[in-house]
Amino acid sequence: MWHWHEAYVEVDWDCDFEAAGLKTAFDGLELDSLPVYDENGDPMGDNNCWSIHHYDDDSNKEINDQKYITNGKEYTVRPCNVLVGPGYAPRIHRAMEALN
């Protein structure tokens, strides 16, 4: 059945945007680029992440090989990652307004 599934995330690795080379972009938006916890579970930064996948768990195919049809159009399954941290929405909104 097609639906959204919460996937495993290593918060210390997957949410460390500084290690991913995005510190300058996050600094420009006045956002923290570090994960909420380090690899030992100690508090570190503001970023907590979730990974959500949309796939058919009854299929025999690998997730990235699955396709589905909506309104007559075929789509390939893709994962979605969600970033959550304090104060992000207002800052991102201001940055987008500055670009317009």
N, C-alpha and C positions, 0 to 999 in steps of 0.2 A: 504494500500500500504506500502511495506517495504521501509523505508529510515531512515536516521539519524534525531533525534529530539533533540534540545537543551533543557535540563531539568533545573529545578530550583536548585539553589545553594545558601546556606547561606555562603558567603565568610568568615565572621568572625568565623564560626564554621568549615565548610568543608575544609578550607585552613589553619587551625591552626595546623601545623604538630608538633609543640612543645607540644600542649595539647594531641595530638594523641600518644605521646611517641616516636617520631622520631627525637628529637632534636640532639641526638648523631650522628645519621646517616647523618643528614643534615650538622652538624658541620664538620664531616669528609670529606664532599665534598665541604666545604667552602660555603655553601648555607644558606640563611636565612630560618628559620623554621616558621616564623610568617605570618599571613594573611596580605594582603595589607591594609585592614581596620578593625577596631574593631567593636563591636556591635553597637556603636554610629555613625559609618561612619567616624570616625577620622583616619587619616593615621597611620599605625602601622608597616608594614613590606613589603616584596617584592612579596608575593605569591598571585596571582589571579588565580582562578580556573573556569573551565567550566565543566559541566557534560553533556555528550552526550549519548543518548540512541538510539539503533537500534531496531525498532519494527514496527509492522503493526498496524497503527492507525485505521484500519477498522475492526480489530478483536474484538470479544467479550471476549477473554481470557485476564487475567492479563498479564502484560508484562513478568514477570518471568516464565510464563507457556507457552509462545509462542515458537514455533520452526519454523525453515525454512530449506530448502534443497538447497544446492549448490553442483554442480558436483556429484549428487547422494548421498551426505552425509548429514545427519540431524544434525543441530546445535540448541542449546538452546540460546535464546536471552540473552545477557549480557550487562550491562551498561559499559561505558568507562568514566574515569575521566581524565582531561587534566590539567597539572600543567604548568603555565607560570610565568616566573620571569626573571629579568635581569641577563644575564651572565650564565644561567644554562647550555646551550648546551656545551660551551667550558669546563666547569668544570666537567660535567658528562663524556665528552669524555676523558679528562685527567685521571679521576678515572678509567674508563674502560681500558684505555691503561696500567695503573699501574697494573691491575689485570691480564693482559696477559703476 
